[in-house]
Amino acid sequence: MKKDNLHNESDVFLAQWLEGNLSDQELKLLVSQEDYNAYLKLRKGLEVNERLNASIDDSLVAIQDRIENKQSNVKPLFRNWSVGVAASIIVLIGLFTLLPNSEVLVQTGFGENQTITLLDGSEVILNAKSSLSYDEDNWLKDRKLQLTGEAYFKVAKGKTFEVQTENGSVTVLGTQFNVNSSKDYFDVVCYEGKVSVRTLDQEFILLPNDGVRAVEGKTTNKSKVKGTAPSWIKGESTFRSVPLKKVIEALEKQYNINIDDEEISNQDIFTGSFPHDSLNIALKTVFETLNVTVIYNEKEKRNIKLRYKE
C-alpha cells in the first residue's frame, strides 16, 4: 500500500507538471533524479504524440481501459485523458521503449550544486546554472557527454571518457578534473591522473595540479594550481587572474541576481574568492579591493549596478 501511495504522489506531480502547474525546478525537488529524467523523456514523447498513427492511439486506449478495470476503486487522478494515459504507462510498463532517443539531461538552478552518478560509477558534481547531457543507452560503449557551465569529474577507469563543450574538449581514461566552460571562456584543471585538453587552437596534456585556460579563443600556457579539488564544491568560489566579468557571471549564478556591469572594464582581473552563503560578504570581497561601488535597485534588491569609485 505504501508503494502504491508513492506511485500515486508521483503521478499527481507528473500531471501538474505536464499541465503547467509545476515548473521544471519545482518538479526536481519533488521526485527522484531517475523519475525526473524519465519525465523529461515523457515530455518529448508527448510532443511527438500528434504524429503517432491511429493504431498506436487505439493501443493507448486499450491500456487505459485495462488499468481502469483493474483499479475501478481508485479515484481518477487526472483531469486530462492524455495525461492520465501517459502517466499510467510510466508507472506500469515504462516509457523508455516508446521514445525516439535515450538522452539524459541534468540541469542545476541558481546557487544549486548536484551530484550525478553515471552508469559506470563515474561521479559528476555540477555547479550552479550548469547542464550536462549524455546518451544513457550507449554510455558504457561511448563515455561521452556534453557540458555547459562548470562541473567536477571523478572518472572511473575504463574506456575513453570525453567531455565536450563549445570551447573545447577534455579526454581521459580515469582521473579527477574540473571543467568550466561558458561564452568565450574555457578553464580546465587536473587534480589526479592525466588529462588531454583540446581548445579551439591548441592541445595539452595536464598532470596533477596543472591547469589551462582559454579566454575569447586565446589559449594561455599551462599553470600550476593548488589544492586537491575545486573550492566551489565546498561552498566557496576561487579565482586566479580571472577576468572580472567572469567573476560577475559566477556571482549571478550563485545568488540569482542581475548585475549591470556595463561600466566595468573588460581589462579588470580578479584573484581571490567569495563565499556561497552570504551575498553581502561576497560582493564586498570581490568589489571593495577593486575600488568598485555596488548600487542596489531600491525596488528590486536583486538588480545591482556597478560603478567605479571617484
DRENLUMFI-185829 format. One line per 10 residues: their letters; for each residue x, y, z of N, C-alpha, C. Coordinates in pm, whole numbers, plus 50000, padded with zeros to 5 digits. Last residue first. Layout:
! residues N
a = X,Y,Z,X,Y,Z,X,Y,Z  ...
! end
This chain:
! residues 310
ekyrlkinrk = 53487,55735,49261,53558,55853,49209,53679,55887,49297  53450,55389,49195,53451,55498,49289,53533,55616,49232  53263,55252,48922,53392,55280,48985,53381,55399,49080  52973,55057,48970,53031,55184,48926,53164,55204,48997  52704,54835,48903,52843,54858,48946,52895,54987,48887  52383,54748,49025,52464,54821,48927,52602,54846,48988  52145,54488,49055,52261,54561,49111,52336,54629,48998  51855,54341,49159,51915,54414,49047,52023,54507,49101  51753,54251,49390,51836,54158,49314,51894,54220,49188  51588,54446,49492,51720,54431,49551,51810,54336,49473
ekenyivtvn = 51392,54662,49344,51425,54522,49329,51569,54499,49372  51377,54926,49428,51255,54849,49412,51282,54699,49404  51642,55018,49442,51553,55035,49559,51428,54948,49549  51924,54838,49349,51799,54896,49299,51701,54902,49416  52243,54909,49487,52124,54826,49482,52006,54904,49425  52568,54932,49381,52446,55012,49398,52325,54921,49381  52896,54914,49476,52780,54832,49448,52654,54913,49479  53197,55043,49340,53080,55064,49426,52964,54977,49379  53533,54940,49339,53406,54941,49267,53292,54954,49367  53799,54884,49404,53751,55023,49404,53622,55039,49324
ltefvtklai = 53872,54629,49438,53885,54681,49302,53833,54823,49288  53808,54560,49694,53951,54565,49661,53975,54624,49522  53526,54555,49675,53594,54658,49754,53741,54671,49718  53443,54331,49521,53446,54465,49463,53519,54572,49544  53467,54081,49660,53508,54096,49520,53533,54241,49483  53378,54125,49921,53505,54057,49897,53557,54082,49755  53126,54240,49884,53234,54319,49943,53371,54258,49912  52988,54021,49775,53002,54145,49698,53117,54231,49752  53006,53833,49987,53059,53801,49854,53083,53928,49774  52872,53960,50193,53016,53934,50208,53079,53906,50071
nlsdhpfsgt = 52613,53965,50078,52681,54089,50117,52832,54069,50129  52553,53690,50042,52566,53779,49926,52642,53905,49963  52662,53404,50173,52635,53542,50213,52660,53635,50096  52737,53153,50087,52631,53161,50187,52600,53303,50234  52954,53119,49926,52823,53093,49865,52708,53114,49962  53230,53360,49921,53151,53250,49979,53016,53236,49910  53500,53412,49685,53381,53462,49754,53299,53343,49806  53850,53499,49623,53737,53406,49637,53617,53478,49696  54113,53588,49391,54055,53581,49526,53939,53484,49527  54174,53813,49143,54229,53695,49209,54178,53695,49352
fidqnsieed = 54064,53963,48843,54040,53936,48985,54109,53807,49028  54106,54236,48617,54136,54097,48653,54117,54079,48803  53980,54443,48359,53994,54418,48502,54008,54269,48532  53921,54480,48094,54060,54452,48127,54082,54421,48275  53669,54562,48055,53698,54423,48018,53840,54382,48058  53541,54771,48315,53636,54747,48207,53656,54598,48182  53204,54849,48378,53325,54779,48421,53414,54747,48301  52965,54952,48299,53073,55048,48322,53205,54982,48362  52803,54725,48285,52833,54799,48162,52952,54895,48179  52705,54546,48464,52849,54571,48465,52895,54650,48342
dininyqkel = 52448,54479,48657,52477,54567,48545,52624,54606,48551  52346,54169,48759,52446,54273,48782,52471,54350,48653  52098,53999,48920,52131,54060,48792,52226,54176,48817  52106,53683,49099,52099,53829,49092,52134,53875,48950  52147,53422,49210,52026,53458,49136,52003,53610,49138  52385,53343,49326,52291,53418,49409,52164,53462,49336  52536,53198,49139,52526,53150,49277,52412,53216,49354  52515,53346,48902,52470,53207,48906,52449,53157,49048  52628,53593,48975,52488,53587,48930,52433,53445,48939  52892,53514,49031,52808,53570,49137,52660,53561,49099
aeivkklpvs = 52973,53440,48772,52967,53339,48878,52881,53387,48995  52969,53689,48644,52879,53582,48598,52862,53475,48706  53178,53809,48786,53042,53863,48797,52939,53760,48752  53389,53662,48689,53358,53653,48832,53216,53703,48856  53388,53754,48430,53358,53613,48453,53326,53587,48600  53462,54017,48467,53328,53991,48415,53289,53845,48431  53728,53999,48547,53627,54034,48646,53486,54002,48596  53923,53725,48439,53855,53850,48402,53739,53877,48498  54141,53591,48689,54026,53570,48601,53965,53706,48564  54356,53517,48866,54376,53603,48749,54267,53583,48645
rftsegkiws = 54180,53271,48997,54320,53310,48985,54339,53386,48855  53921,53219,49236,53964,53261,49102,54111,53300,49105  53670,53022,49395,53805,53079,49395,53850,53106,49252  53382,52996,49586,53436,53007,49451,53569,53082,49455  53271,52768,49824,53347,52891,49803,53405,52890,49661  53159,52517,49889,53087,52639,49922,53165,52768,49906  53289,52295,49801,53282,52312,49947,53223,52448,49986  53300,52317,49534,53221,52205,49585,53209,52209,49737  53476,52530,49494,53332,52557,49485,53247,52441,49536  53743,52452,49496,53685,52503,49621,53534,52517,49615
patgkvkskn = 53838,52141,49345,53794,52280,49333,53722,52326,49458  54104,51956,49507,53971,51960,49445,53931,52107,49434  54346,51992,49616,54317,51857,49571,54179,51846,49506  54575,52275,49566,54455,52208,49614,54438,52070,49554  54692,52505,49311,54698,52442,49443,54567,52371,49474  54826,52481,48985,54711,52514,49070,54723,52439,49201  55032,52611,48727,55016,52524,48842,54903,52574,48932  54954,52628,48372,54994,52688,48500,54971,52587,48611  55017,52650,48018,54980,52574,48138,55029,52647,48263  54933,52959,47845,55019,52846,47874,54969,52772,47998
ttkgevarvg = 54607,53032,47701,54726,53066,47778,54813,52942,47797  54438,53089,47397,54478,52994,47500,54606,53038,47569  54170,53272,47289,54315,53277,47304,54357,53190,47423  53893,53275,47289,53961,53197,47187,54112,53196,47196  53828,53417,47520,53799,53474,47388,53881,53406,47279  54059,53229,47689,53967,53342,47702,53953,53408,47565  54146,52924,47827,54130,52996,47701,54025,53104,47721  54379,52750,48036,54263,52838,48020,54264,52902,47882  54487,52484,48246,54499,52558,48121,54369,52635,48098  54684,52335,48510,54564,52399,48459,54592,52467,48327
dnpllifeqd = 54796,52072,48721,54814,52155,48602,54680,52214,48561  54748,51896,48926,54766,52037,48960,54812,52124,48843  54864,51615,48742,54802,51669,48865,54848,51811,48897  54892,51715,48391,54920,51625,48502,54860,51686,48630  54764,51750,48065,54773,51803,48201,54799,51690,48300  54850,51822,47744,54842,51710,47837,54864,51768,47976  54677,52007,47488,54765,51999,47604,54747,51865,47675  54640,52189,47183,54615,52066,47258,54720,52053,47368  54467,52476,47035,54584,52401,47082,54541,52274,47154  54232,52605,46954,54352,52627,46874,54474,52545,46917
ltrvsvkgey = 54021,52544,47116,53990,52570,46976,54115,52581,46890  54170,52279,47313,54099,52405,47299,54071,52427,47151  54181,51974,47457,54187,52035,47325,54103,52164,47326  54358,51788,47689,54268,51901,47668,54289,51958,47528  54388,51499,47872,54416,51557,47742,54312,51665,47714  54516,51427,48191,54404,51479,48112,54456,51534,47980  54584,51193,48448,54632,51266,48330,54513,51304,48243  54566,51193,48805,54579,51123,48678,54635,51210,48567  54398,51474,48949,54450,51338,48965,54459,51272,48829  54330,51727,48875,54364,51704,49016,54423,51566,49040
cvvdfydkss = 54345,51969,48623,54359,51827,48654,54400,51813,48800  54126,52212,48499,54229,52182,48599,54227,52032,48625  54031,52441,48250,54039,52301,48290,54153,52284,48389  53817,52673,48106,53918,52653,48209,53915,52507,48254  53707,52909,47885,53726,52765,47899,53842,52743,47995  53497,53147,47731,53579,53114,47848,53584,52962,47865  53302,53230,47552,53438,53285,47537,53528,53254,47656  53051,53126,47767,53079,53204,47646,53219,53264,47651  53198,52854,47949,53090,52947,47923,53128,53027,47799  53317,52596,48143,53301,52643,48006,53178,52732,47994
nvnfqtglvt = 53530,52428,48340,53442,52545,48345,53435,52603,48204  53608,52126,48493,53590,52195,48366,53492,52310,48386  53840,51936,48679,53734,52035,48680,53729,52105,48544  53908,51587,48757,53939,51715,48696,53817,51806,48699  54052,51274,48802,53966,51376,48861,54008,51512,48805  54037,50964,48606,54105,51072,48676,54004,51164,48743  54079,50776,48333,54032,50764,48470,54106,50865,48556  54113,50868,48073,54083,50728,48094,54030,50703,48235  53997,51165,47893,54072,51095,47998,54038,50947,47995  53964,51480,47738,53961,51335,47721,54050,51269,47826
vsgnetqvef = 53775,51763,47669,53867,51702,47764,53851,51551,47752  53739,52037,47431,53703,51907,47487,53813,51857,47580  53590,52364,47365,53695,52263,47357,53650,52134,47423  53372,52529,47376,53504,52591,47373,53618,52492,47358  53144,52386,47403,53153,52472,47284,53290,52535,47270  53254,52057,47509,53196,52188,47532,53208,52269,47405  53266,51720,47620,53262,51813,47507,53195,51943,47548  53460,51485,47768,53369,51595,47799,53378,51695,47685  53505,51136,47756,53523,51266,47689,53415,51365,47731  53689,50856,47827,53583,50941,47881,53606,51081,47824
tkgkavkfya = 53772,50537,47703,53792,50681,47699,53667,50756,47745  53694,50270,47939,53717,50326,47806,53729,50478,47813  53825,50290,48270,53751,50219,48166,53788,50275,48030  53782,50419,48599,53867,50366,48493,53785,50284,48396  53566,50696,48663,53603,50556,48688,53686,50506,48570  53633,51030,48741,53608,50933,48635,53656,50794,48674  53491,51287,48865,53569,51178,48921,53541,51057,48833  53469,51630,48783,53454,51491,48742,53547,51399,48819  53279,51916,48820,53397,51845,48870,53373,51697,48845  53169,52182,48604,53148,52053,48670,53283,51994,48712
egtlqlkrdk = 52992,52458,48462,53107,52405,48535,53073,52274,48604  52866,52515,48132,52884,52561,48269,53005,52495,48333  52769,52235,47964,52761,52381,47958,52768,52431,48102  52878,51936,47813,52871,52020,47932,52858,52166,47894  52808,51608,47704,52816,51750,47668,52793,51834,47794  52999,51299,47700,52889,51385,47744,52916,51529,47703  53079,50961,47656,53091,51096,47601,52973,51179,47649  53169,50666,47636,53156,50756,47751,53183,50900,47705  53038,50423,47477,53094,50552,47435,53072,50654,47546  52950,50200,47613,53030,50182,47491,53102,50310,47453
lwndedysls = 52804,50297,47823,52914,50205,47855,53003,50177,47733  52608,50460,47684,52711,50516,47771,52830,50424,47794  52389,50418,47530,52518,50394,47466,52636,50429,47558  52174,50487,47689,52180,50352,47634,52318,50318,47579  52225,50762,47749,52225,50661,47854,52242,50519,47798  52408,51010,47628,52325,50901,47578,52333,50785,47677  52392,51324,47808,52463,51208,47754,52362,51104,47711  52455,51653,47940,52369,51555,47874,52454,51442,47818  52445,51914,48183,52518,51811,48109,52417,51715,48050  52463,52255,48294,52389,52140,48243,52483,52041,48177
skanlivesg = 52429,52514,48546,52506,52434,48451,52420,52318,48403  52369,52672,48774,52331,52713,48638,52418,52645,48534  52637,52556,48988,52514,52632,48966,52497,52672,48820  52799,52238,48901,52790,52367,48968,52661,52440,48927  52787,51895,48958,52751,52003,48866,52731,52132,48943  52995,51635,48982,52932,51737,49066,52912,51860,48979  52989,51301,48885,52996,51439,48837,52927,51529,48939  53152,50989,48879,53073,51087,48953,53096,51227,48898  53130,50654,48750,53189,50788,48750,53095,50886,48819  52988,50423,48725,53037,50456,48857,53109,50589,48864
dlltitqneg = 52872,50393,48482,52999,50323,48503,53059,50349,48640  52649,50559,48487,52629,50414,48486,52756,50335,48511  52713,50830,48724,52690,50774,48592,52688,50622,48598  52570,51031,48961,52649,50909,48945,52614,50846,48811  52582,51369,49035,52525,51268,48946,52621,51150,48939  52499,51629,49250,52590,51518,49225,52519,51411,49143  52466,51979,49222,52401,51849,49215,52505,51742,49180  52406,52303,49359,52501,52200,49316,52429,52066,49314  52264,52622,49305,52241,52479,49329,52358,52396,49277  52250,52892,49241,52302,52852,49371,52291,52705,49404
fgtqvlvesn = 51992,52835,49011,52075,52934,49077,52119,52882,49214  51991,52483,48907,51938,52618,48914,52038,52714,48979  52108,52239,48668,52102,52295,48802,52050,52438,48795  52018,51948,48477,52039,52092,48487,52032,52136,48632  52064,51678,48264,52063,51720,48404,52099,51869,48408  51933,51447,48039,51970,51587,48059,51957,51622,48206  51990,51172,47836,51964,51217,47973,52015,51360,47986  51857,51014,47553,51940,51123,47607,51894,51161,47748  51757,50816,47391,51782,50784,47532,51869,50891,47596  51479,50856,47160,51620,50858,47198,51633,50833,47347
plltflgilv = 51203,50821,47110,51296,50813,46998,51442,50815,47037  51017,50599,47329,51073,50728,47293,51183,50715,47190  50929,50358,47423,50842,50428,47329,50904,50556,47275  51096,50256,47613,51094,50187,47485,51010,50261,47382  51047,50423,47837,51174,50429,47767,51167,50366,47628  50825,50413,47993,50812,50486,47868,50935,50475,47780  50665,50151,48178,50783,50233,48146,50767,50296,48010  50446,50013,48266,50532,49946,48168,50654,50026,48129  50336,50158,48493,50316,50015,48474,50414,49950,48377  50413,50431,48499,50411,50354,48622,50412,50204,48594
iisaavgvsw = 50394,50514,48229,50522,50527,48301,50524,50436,48423  50122,50466,48178,50224,50390,48104,50356,50394,48177  50008,50658,48341,49986,50517,48370,50088,50429,48300  50087,50892,48213,50137,50864,48348,50120,50717,48383  49943,50870,47970,50090,50875,47970,50147,50840,48106  49677,50872,48061,49730,50757,47989,49881,50755,47996  49662,51130,48178,49640,51011,48258,49696,50886,48192  49703,51295,47958,49799,51297,48067,49785,51172,48152  49475,51237,47808,49607,51202,47753,49714,51203,47860  49264,51337,47975,49275,51195,47941,49414,51158,47896
nrflpkvnsq = 49287,51549,48252,49313,51539,48110,49340,51394,48073  49261,51511,48521,49150,51575,48452,49165,51556,48302  49359,51232,48712,49390,51328,48607,49263,51382,48543  49303,51038,48896,49395,51143,48939,49407,51255,48838  49005,50867,48997,49092,50916,48889,49176,51035,48935  49013,50654,49279,48963,50780,49224,49057,50830,49115  48982,50308,49258,49073,50420,49279,49018,50543,49210  48826,50096,49190,48801,50156,49321,48893,50274,49351  48922,50001,48954,48796,50075,48950,48766,50144,49081  49157,49887,48851,49165,49981,48963,49039,50067,48970
kneirdqiav = 49102,49728,48635,49173,49667,48749,49174,49757,48871  48977,49905,48461,48905,49786,48504,48968,49724,48628  49180,50094,48417,49058,50137,48487,48979,50017,48538  49366,49940,48276,49403,49999,48405,49278,50033,48485  49219,49884,48045,49262,49774,48130,49299,49824,48270  49191,50141,47940,49072,50065,47979,49108,49953,48073  49458,50204,47886,49386,50282,47986,49262,50208,48034  49512,50015,47685,49589,50014,47809,49515,50087,47919  49333,50101,47488,49319,49968,47546,49392,49957,47679  49437,50351,47428,49301,50341,47482,49283,50207,47551
lsddisanlr = 49681,50278,47323,49679,50357,47445,49541,50350,47511  49593,50149,47093,49665,50074,47196,49665,50148,47328  49488,50360,46949,49397,50255,46995,49462,50171,47105  49723,50499,46892,49624,50562,46979,49528,50457,47035  49839,50318,46717,49904,50344,46845,49807,50407,46942  49660,50339,46503,49674,50210,46572,49742,50226,46707  49692,50600,46409,49570,50565,46481,49584,50436,46559  50033,50723,46471,49919,50680,46388,49804,50629,46474  50178,51026,46597,50153,50883,46611,50031,50842,46529  50202,51296,46595,50246,51227,46475,50226,51075,46484
envelgkrlk = 50124,51379,46840,50036,51413,46729,50074,51338,46602  50343,51312,47000,50223,51230,47006,50130,51255,46887  50570,51453,47036,50556,51386,46906,50428,51303,46898  50533,51544,47291,50549,51643,47185,50535,51582,47047  50533,51315,47442,50406,51383,47421,50413,51484,47307  50808,51260,47441,50715,51168,47378,50581,51232,47348  50909,51470,47587,50948,51458,47446,50851,51367,47372  50792,51405,47830,50752,51529,47764,50790,51526,47616  50928,51166,47885,50783,51165,47864,50739,51289,47789  51183,51261,47933,51160,51178,47816,51011,51172,47783
lyanydeqsv = 51131,51389,48171,51180,51468,48057,51158,51391,47928  51064,51169,48325,50959,51264,48290,51002,51356,48176  51313,51047,48356,51207,50975,48284,51098,51071,48239  51441,51238,48511,51493,51209,48376,51388,51138,48291  51280,51213,48741,51286,51340,48668,51336,51318,48525  51333,50954,48826,51199,50988,48779,51201,51115,48697  51606,50991,48896,51568,50891,48796,51430,50921,48738  51590,51180,49099,51659,51215,48974,51620,51120,48861  51255,51183,49245,51394,51139,49237,51455,51182,49104  51056,51481,49311,51075,51343,49267,51224,51309,49263
llkleqdsln = 51059,51742,49401,50953,51654,49449,50973,51507,49413  51248,51896,49282,51252,51890,49428,51154,51787,49484  51178,51883,49016,51303,51819,49057,51313,51803,49208  50948,52045,49010,50935,51901,48994,51059,51828,49044  51064,52298,49030,50977,52250,49138,50962,52098,49131  51202,52313,48785,51277,52318,48910,51194,52265,49027  50990,52306,48599,51091,52201,48599,51163,52195,48733  50682,52399,48774,50796,52427,48688,50892,52308,48691  50341,52306,48762,50470,52292,48830,50581,52323,48730  50135,52345,48588,50116,52395,48724,50240,52379,48811
gelwqalfvd = 50140,52234,48335,50197,52367,48353,50182,52425,48492  50067,51977,48295,49962,52078,48274,50012,52220,48299  50295,51845,48367,50257,51843,48226,50149,51945,48194  50284,51893,48647,50395,51944,48566,50357,51952,48418  50054,51756,48725,50063,51901,48748,50171,51964,48662  50131,51494,48654,50016,51559,48590,50021,51711,48606  50347,51454,48826,50365,51448,48682,50253,51520,48609  50224,51469,49076,50326,51567,49042,50346,51572,48890  50057,51242,49050,49998,51375,49069,50099,51483,49031  50245,51036,49029,50153,51061,48918,50093,51201,48928
senhlndkkm = 50365,51051,49278,50446,51081,49160,50357,51113,49041  50146,50966,49433,50200,51100,49451,50283,51142,49331  50116,50703,49337,50009,50799,49318,50059,50942,49331  50358,50587,49421,50330,50598,49279,50223,50703,49253  50318,50603,49697,50430,50675,49637,50409,50693,49488  50098,50433,49722,50083,50574,49755,50194,50658,49694  50213,50188,49658,50109,50244,49571,50091,50392,49595  50384,50158,49876,50443,50174,49745,50341,50234,49648  50193,50124,50077,50282,50239,50083,50344,50267,49949  50083,49879,50000,50000,50000,50000,50086,50125,50000
! end
